[in-house]
Amino acid sequence: AGGDASNIDAVTQVTFNNPNFVVDGNISGSGTLQINSHITGSGDIVLGDGDVILGKASAAIKFDPAGAGSGNGPLIQANSGLSTLMVDGDSTLSLQADENINLRVGGGSYRFSK
């Protein structure tokens, strides 16, 4: 721990127990977080307003198989003010289940069984 730009100042809410870096509280940033493995947790993923689609703010989980922010790939997106959740499979959207897939639209229910 230290006080210059290449070190983290020591505080009581931060511990390092190799290989774990533990923060008791929140981590925030204004840039991009890059993870080369898995993200695991026990809480919610909460997305705020991000891109603007159709004039409405949206928050999305974007899958970018082409890499480098190509914008090509499927996404799951919620549009504020539209009460809409869009799942865009790009060229194909596949739903898979071992037994049944249930869809409810308005008052009607639809079941697809094997």
C-alpha positions as CSV (number, residue, x, y, z in Angstrom):
1,A,0.0,0.0,0.0
2,G,1.2,3.5,-0.7
3,G,0.2,7.0,-1.6
4,D,1.3,7.4,-5.2
5,A,-0.5,6.7,-8.5
6,S,0.8,3.2,-8.8
7,N,-0.3,1.9,-5.4
8,I,-3.5,1.6,-3.4
9,D,-3.7,3.5,-0.1
10,A,-4.2,1.1,2.8
11,V,-7.6,1.3,4.4
12,T,-9.4,-0.9,6.8
13,Q,-12.0,-2.0,4.3
14,V,-9.4,-3.5,1.8
15,T,-7.5,-6.7,2.4
16,F,-5.3,-8.9,0.3
17,N,-5.1,-12.6,1.2
18,N,-3.3,-14.1,-1.8
19,P,-5.0,-14.7,-4.3
20,N,-8.0,-12.8,-3.1
21,F,-8.4,-9.0,-3.1
22,V,-11.3,-8.2,-0.8
23,V,-13.2,-4.9,-0.5
24,D,-15.7,-4.5,2.3
25,G,-18.1,-2.1,0.5
26,N,-18.5,-0.9,-3.0
27,I,-16.1,-0.7,-5.9
28,S,-16.9,2.0,-8.4
29,G,-15.2,3.2,-11.5
30,S,-15.7,5.2,-14.7
31,G,-13.8,3.1,-17.1
32,T,-14.0,-0.5,-18.3
33,L,-13.6,-3.5,-16.0
34,Q,-11.8,-6.3,-17.8
35,I,-12.1,-9.8,-16.4
36,N,-10.2,-12.8,-17.9
37,S,-12.0,-15.4,-16.0
38,H,-15.4,-15.7,-14.3
39,I,-17.5,-13.3,-12.3
40,T,-19.3,-15.0,-9.4
41,G,-21.4,-13.5,-6.7
42,S,-24.5,-13.9,-4.5
43,G,-26.3,-10.6,-5.2
44,D,-28.1,-8.9,-8.1
45,I,-26.7,-7.5,-11.3
46,V,-28.2,-4.0,-11.5
47,L,-27.7,-2.1,-14.7
48,G,-28.4,1.6,-15.0
49,D,-29.2,3.7,-18.1
50,G,-26.7,3.1,-20.8
51,D,-27.3,3.4,-24.6
52,V,-30.2,5.3,-26.1
53,I,-32.3,3.2,-28.3
54,L,-35.5,4.6,-30.0
55,G,-35.1,7.7,-27.9
56,K,-35.3,5.8,-24.6
57,A,-32.5,5.1,-22.2
58,S,-31.6,1.4,-22.0
59,A,-29.4,-1.0,-20.1
60,A,-28.1,-4.1,-21.8
61,I,-26.0,-7.2,-21.4
62,K,-24.2,-7.4,-24.7
63,F,-22.4,-10.4,-26.0
64,D,-19.6,-9.6,-28.4
65,P,-18.2,-12.8,-29.9
66,A,-16.3,-10.8,-32.6
67,G,-14.5,-8.9,-29.8
68,A,-13.1,-5.4,-29.7
69,G,-16.5,-3.7,-29.2
70,S,-17.7,-4.7,-32.7
71,G,-21.3,-4.4,-31.7
72,N,-22.1,-7.6,-33.5
73,G,-23.7,-10.2,-31.3
74,P,-26.8,-11.0,-29.3
75,L,-28.0,-8.9,-26.4
76,I,-30.5,-8.7,-23.5
77,Q,-31.8,-5.2,-23.1
78,A,-34.3,-3.4,-20.9
79,N,-35.7,-0.1,-22.2
80,S,-36.8,2.4,-19.5
81,G,-40.1,4.0,-20.1
82,L,-41.2,1.2,-22.5
83,S,-41.6,-1.7,-20.1
84,T,-39.8,-3.8,-22.6
85,L,-37.3,-6.6,-22.2
86,M,-35.7,-7.5,-25.6
87,V,-33.7,-10.6,-26.1
88,D,-32.0,-10.3,-29.5
89,G,-30.4,-13.5,-30.7
90,D,-28.8,-11.7,-33.6
91,S,-29.3,-14.2,-36.4
92,T,-30.8,-17.0,-34.2
93,L,-32.6,-17.1,-30.9
94,S,-32.6,-20.5,-29.2
95,L,-34.6,-21.4,-26.1
96,Q,-33.7,-24.8,-24.7
97,A,-35.2,-26.8,-21.9
98,D,-35.1,-30.5,-20.9
99,E,-38.9,-30.8,-20.7
100,N,-41.1,-27.7,-21.4
101,I,-40.9,-24.0,-22.4
102,N,-43.7,-21.9,-21.1
103,L,-44.6,-18.5,-22.5
104,R,-47.3,-16.2,-21.1
105,V,-48.7,-13.3,-23.1
106,G,-51.4,-11.2,-21.5
107,G,-53.9,-13.7,-20.1
108,G,-52.9,-16.5,-22.4
109,S,-50.3,-19.2,-21.7
110,Y,-48.5,-21.3,-24.3
111,R,-46.5,-24.4,-23.6
112,F,-44.1,-26.1,-25.9
113,S,-43.4,-29.7,-24.9
114,K,-41.1,-32.4,-26.3
